[in-house]
Amino acid sequence: MHDSPIIAVTRQVPEAALEVLRTAGEISLSEADRPLTPDELRAQVAGASAIVSMLHDRVDGSVADAAGASLRVVANVAVGYDNLDVAALDARGITVTNTPGVLTEATADLTFALLLAVTRRIGEGERLLRAKRPWSFHLGFMLGAGLQGRTLGIVGLGQIGQAVARRAKAFGMEIVYSGRSKVDERVEGELGARRVGFGELLANSDVVSLHCPLTPETRHLIDADALRAMKPSAYLVNTTRGPVVHEAALAEALARKEIAGAALDVFEHEPEVDPGLLDLDAVVLAPHLGSATVETRTEMAVLAAKNVAAVLRGDPALTPVVPRS
């Protein structure tokens, strides 16, 4: 019998987060430095009052039942929570939390880094040099696309989308966006952003940047038809969730030069990447680095830990996830 609540942590987190968790209960930290299998995950959480989960952990009703009646909170160290069965957890009276806000600027920075890398062919140029292939400067050498006066289409103008738009505005880009709802007029005014239909955004944007959550409606939002609707000179950037893009369709579209290029930080079957993308020069690939700064990843973990501590002491969660109606 444990005197204090058990807090199951599915993978190593920064020490600052562990310090917070120690004030709230007894930590059960996975020793495996990798994603747990479903059976391992259920074993890890057995008897836990709280679970600190990562985006690769599928926490559903079976995991909650493995934890048992003591489970009170699942704190996901991510903004997205498509890895959680929120409805099943809510039905069992379990609070679900995420980590919004703290990773906004880091993810927007990475988005714009990818945008610049693909439009200016930075990855392609670096590969040329590392391969020690001969080259010389001339006016037609490795020409990319400028951004000034071009249109950035943002799918999902939430916190991260808005932060990307601010950066794009500084580069002289025009901003259009689509999404489930219209943003505040003051935000539109600040960004010079105009809401358009999804089809119009695809047809008119020089860069399409994805910032919508992964839901049944957005899975494969960018499919073969959507890619054909884009300009042949356009670029696609994805830093949200991999399955928003039909990866095989993207590889085929790029191979056929239906669009100019793509930059991806997330993948449909992560950590696997569609083989068709790996040999294409017009693709920039990053291994899910959107929030990967020391400061941001620490803040994410600490926020998750503070959510756990709040719920276990009987207080409201700081950043609860509200189940969809």
Disulfide bonds with the S-S distance in Angstrom:
none
